[in-house]
Amino acid sequence: MRERPGTGAGAGPGAKGGAVGRRYDPDRLFLPPDDDLAPNRPGETLRARLDTSRAGHGTLLLARLLGRRPVEDRWRRALAAEQQVGAALDGLTTGGWEVLHSVVLPGDAVIPHLLIGPGGVFAVLVEPTRRAPALADDAVIRLPRERHPRPAVRHARQTAARASLVLTRGCGFPVPVGPVVVLTGATEVHDESERGDVRVLMLRQVAGLGVLGGVLHPDRVDRVHTVARNRRLWLGC
């Protein structure tokens, strides 16, 4: 993580000035490598599931021939989608943003991407879809030829609220978290929501998050990122 100069009031608790006026955070310096989420690649938890899967190539092929849908196929589609979104988010880091991938919560829940920067903090969920238009409302996303709507909007809202509680507790100041859903295959999104609190984006719109600003001072971006990258913080949420 790059260091930034700063002496403003937004600096996090425990931050100190270095010998050349640069700030460092003891929480980051003494974070054990096994507890540091910063090195995670996009889809890290999905990679781990696929690596530990006991289903061999022959078993998967037979299941497909019999018309079954192995869970490993769903994991691979989800992994590809998270890699696409992760690459787009990683491209924002030159503009003062930080990104954490695969933040694991209790109960096997995962925040695929946590984006932290001048425009605030966002919990980014990913929905792999085929190329088709999508309809979003305050709870679900509907896609053509899919019998059941996907509860991704409601899930994103709940996940963001959960992340906000964890980060607020860890940082010692309020950390609102905005919910985002990215539909990787959607050709267009029709938003019929009334609350308007959840961003539902196409893949090509992800880069637009980088133009948001005026919410977090760089010192607070650093502090939130330092707190958020601690794996242990999330285990008790």
C-alpha positions as CSV (number, residue, x, y, z in Angstrom):
1,M,0.0,0.0,0.0
2,R,1.4,3.4,-0.9
3,E,2.0,5.9,1.9
4,R,0.6,9.4,1.7
5,P,1.7,12.6,3.4
6,G,-0.8,14.2,5.7
7,T,-1.3,16.0,9.0
8,G,-5.0,16.7,8.8
9,A,-7.6,16.1,11.5
10,G,-8.9,13.2,9.5
11,A,-5.9,11.0,10.4
12,G,-6.9,7.8,12.1
13,P,-6.3,7.0,15.8
14,G,-2.7,5.9,16.4
15,A,-1.3,7.4,13.3
16,K,2.1,9.1,13.8
17,G,4.4,11.3,11.7
18,G,7.5,9.7,10.3
19,A,10.9,11.3,10.0
20,V,10.2,12.8,6.6
21,G,6.7,14.0,7.5
22,R,5.0,10.8,6.1
23,R,2.4,9.1,8.2
24,Y,2.5,5.5,9.3
25,D,-0.1,3.5,11.1
26,P,1.0,1.0,13.8
27,D,-2.0,-1.2,13.0
28,R,-0.6,-1.8,9.5
29,L,3.0,-2.2,10.6
30,F,2.2,-5.0,13.0
31,L,-0.5,-6.8,11.1
32,P,0.6,-10.5,10.7
33,P,0.9,-11.5,7.0
34,D,-1.7,-14.3,7.5
35,D,-4.2,-11.7,8.7
36,D,-3.6,-9.2,5.9
37,L,-6.2,-9.1,3.2
38,A,-4.4,-6.7,1.0
39,P,-2.6,-9.4,-1.1
40,N,-5.8,-11.2,-1.9
41,R,-6.5,-11.6,-5.6
42,P,-10.0,-11.1,-7.1
43,G,-11.9,-14.3,-6.5
44,E,-9.5,-15.6,-3.9
45,T,-12.2,-17.6,-2.0
46,L,-13.5,-19.1,-5.2
47,R,-10.0,-20.1,-6.2
48,A,-9.6,-21.9,-2.9
49,R,-12.9,-23.7,-3.3
50,L,-11.9,-24.9,-6.8
51,D,-8.4,-26.0,-5.6
52,T,-9.9,-28.1,-2.8
53,S,-12.7,-29.6,-4.9
54,R,-12.5,-33.4,-5.0
55,A,-14.4,-33.6,-8.3
56,G,-12.1,-34.7,-11.1
57,H,-12.4,-33.8,-14.7
58,G,-14.1,-37.1,-15.5
59,T,-16.7,-36.7,-12.8
60,L,-17.5,-33.2,-14.0
61,L,-17.7,-34.3,-17.6
62,L,-20.1,-37.1,-16.7
63,A,-22.3,-34.8,-14.7
64,R,-22.6,-32.4,-17.6
65,L,-23.4,-35.2,-20.0
66,L,-26.2,-36.3,-17.7
67,G,-27.6,-32.7,-17.7
68,R,-26.5,-31.9,-14.2
69,R,-24.9,-28.6,-13.2
70,P,-21.8,-29.2,-11.1
71,V,-21.3,-26.5,-8.5
72,E,-17.7,-26.2,-9.8
73,D,-19.1,-24.8,-13.0
74,R,-20.9,-22.1,-11.1
75,W,-17.8,-21.3,-9.1
76,R,-15.7,-20.9,-12.3
77,R,-18.3,-18.5,-13.8
78,A,-18.3,-16.5,-10.6
79,L,-14.5,-16.5,-10.5
80,A,-14.3,-15.1,-14.1
81,A,-16.8,-12.4,-13.2
82,E,-15.0,-11.4,-10.1
83,Q,-11.7,-11.2,-12.0
84,Q,-13.3,-8.9,-14.6
85,V,-14.7,-6.6,-11.9
86,G,-11.5,-6.8,-9.8
87,A,-9.4,-5.7,-12.7
88,A,-11.6,-2.7,-13.4
89,L,-11.5,-1.7,-9.7
90,D,-7.7,-2.2,-9.5
91,G,-7.5,0.3,-12.3
92,L,-8.8,3.0,-9.9
93,T,-5.9,2.8,-7.5
94,T,-3.9,5.4,-9.5
95,G,-6.7,7.9,-8.5
96,G,-6.3,7.5,-4.8
97,W,-8.5,4.5,-4.3
98,E,-7.8,1.3,-2.4
99,V,-9.3,-2.1,-3.2
100,L,-9.6,-5.3,-1.1
101,H,-10.8,-8.5,-2.6
102,S,-12.6,-11.5,-1.1
103,V,-13.3,-10.2,2.4
104,V,-14.7,-13.3,4.2
105,L,-17.4,-12.8,6.8
106,P,-18.7,-15.4,9.3
107,G,-21.2,-17.9,7.8
108,D,-19.3,-18.3,4.5
109,A,-20.5,-14.9,3.3
110,V,-18.0,-12.9,1.2
111,I,-17.7,-9.3,0.1
112,P,-16.1,-9.8,-3.4
113,H,-14.6,-6.4,-3.5
114,L,-14.4,-3.5,-1.0
115,L,-13.6,-0.2,-2.6
116,I,-12.2,2.7,-0.4
117,G,-11.4,6.1,-1.7
118,P,-12.2,9.8,-2.1
119,G,-15.8,9.0,-3.0
120,G,-16.4,6.8,0.1
121,V,-16.5,3.1,0.8
122,F,-18.4,0.6,-1.4
123,A,-19.2,-3.1,-0.9
124,V,-19.2,-4.4,-4.5
125,L,-21.1,-7.6,-5.2
126,V,-20.8,-9.4,-8.5
127,E,-23.5,-11.2,-10.5
128,P,-22.4,-13.1,-13.6
129,T,-25.1,-12.9,-16.2
130,R,-25.4,-13.7,-19.9
131,R,-25.6,-10.9,-22.4
132,A,-29.1,-9.5,-21.9
133,P,-30.9,-6.4,-20.5
134,A,-31.6,-6.5,-16.8
135,L,-34.4,-4.9,-14.7
136,A,-33.6,-3.8,-11.1
137,D,-35.9,-2.7,-8.3
138,D,-35.5,-2.2,-4.6
139,A,-35.0,-5.9,-3.8
140,V,-34.3,-8.0,-6.9
141,I,-32.8,-8.2,-10.4
142,R,-34.8,-9.8,-13.2
143,L,-33.3,-11.2,-16.3
144,P,-35.0,-12.6,-19.5
145,R,-35.7,-16.3,-19.5
146,E,-34.8,-16.7,-15.8
147,R,-37.7,-18.1,-13.9
148,H,-36.7,-16.6,-10.5
149,P,-35.5,-13.1,-9.8
150,R,-32.1,-12.7,-8.1
151,P,-32.2,-11.1,-4.7
152,A,-28.9,-9.3,-5.4
153,V,-30.1,-5.8,-4.6
154,R,-31.4,-6.8,-1.1
155,H,-28.3,-8.8,-0.5
156,A,-26.0,-5.9,-1.4
157,R,-27.9,-3.6,0.9
158,Q,-27.6,-6.0,3.8
159,T,-23.9,-6.6,3.1
160,A,-23.1,-2.9,3.0
161,A,-24.9,-2.3,6.3
162,R,-22.9,-5.1,7.9
163,A,-19.6,-3.8,6.5
164,S,-20.5,-0.3,7.8
165,L,-21.0,-1.6,11.3
166,V,-17.7,-3.4,11.3
167,L,-15.6,-0.5,9.9
168,T,-17.3,2.0,12.1
169,R,-16.4,-0.1,15.2
170,G,-12.9,-0.7,14.0
171,C,-12.1,2.9,12.9
172,G,-13.8,4.7,15.8
173,F,-15.7,7.1,13.5
174,P,-18.7,6.6,11.2
175,V,-18.0,4.7,8.0
176,P,-21.0,4.6,5.7
177,V,-20.7,1.9,3.0
178,G,-22.5,2.1,-0.3
179,P,-23.9,-1.1,-1.8
180,V,-23.0,-1.8,-5.5
181,V,-24.0,-4.7,-7.7
182,V,-22.2,-5.3,-11.0
183,L,-23.9,-7.4,-13.6
184,T,-21.0,-8.6,-15.7
185,G,-23.0,-9.7,-18.8
186,A,-25.8,-7.1,-18.8
187,T,-26.2,-5.1,-22.0
188,E,-28.3,-2.5,-20.2
189,V,-29.9,-2.0,-16.8
190,H,-33.4,-0.6,-16.2
191,D,-33.5,0.7,-12.7
192,E,-37.1,0.9,-11.3
193,S,-36.0,1.2,-7.6
194,E,-37.7,3.9,-5.5
195,R,-35.0,4.0,-2.7
196,G,-32.1,4.5,-5.1
197,D,-29.6,3.4,-2.4
198,V,-28.1,0.5,-4.4
199,R,-26.0,1.1,-7.5
200,V,-26.6,-1.6,-10.1
201,L,-24.0,-1.3,-12.8
202,M,-22.8,-2.9,-16.0
203,L,-19.2,-4.0,-16.2
204,R,-18.3,-1.0,-18.4
205,Q,-19.7,1.4,-15.8
206,V,-17.4,0.3,-12.9
207,A,-14.7,2.7,-13.9
208,G,-17.2,5.5,-13.3
209,L,-16.9,5.0,-9.6
210,G,-13.4,6.5,-9.8
211,V,-14.8,10.0,-10.5
212,L,-16.6,10.1,-7.2
213,G,-15.0,12.4,-4.6
214,G,-15.5,14.8,-1.8
215,V,-16.4,12.2,0.9
216,L,-13.1,10.9,2.5
217,H,-9.9,12.8,3.2
218,P,-6.8,10.9,2.1
219,D,-5.9,10.3,5.7
220,R,-9.2,8.6,6.3
221,V,-8.9,6.6,3.2
222,D,-5.6,5.3,4.6
223,R,-7.2,4.6,8.0
224,V,-10.2,2.8,6.7
225,H,-8.0,0.7,4.4
226,T,-5.7,-0.2,7.2
227,V,-8.6,-1.3,9.5
228,A,-10.4,-3.1,6.7
229,R,-7.4,-5.2,5.6
230,N,-7.3,-6.9,9.0
231,R,-8.9,-10.3,8.5
232,R,-9.6,-10.7,12.2
233,L,-11.8,-7.6,12.2
234,W,-14.4,-9.3,10.1
235,L,-14.5,-12.6,11.9
236,G,-16.6,-11.2,14.8
237,C,-19.1,-9.2,12.7
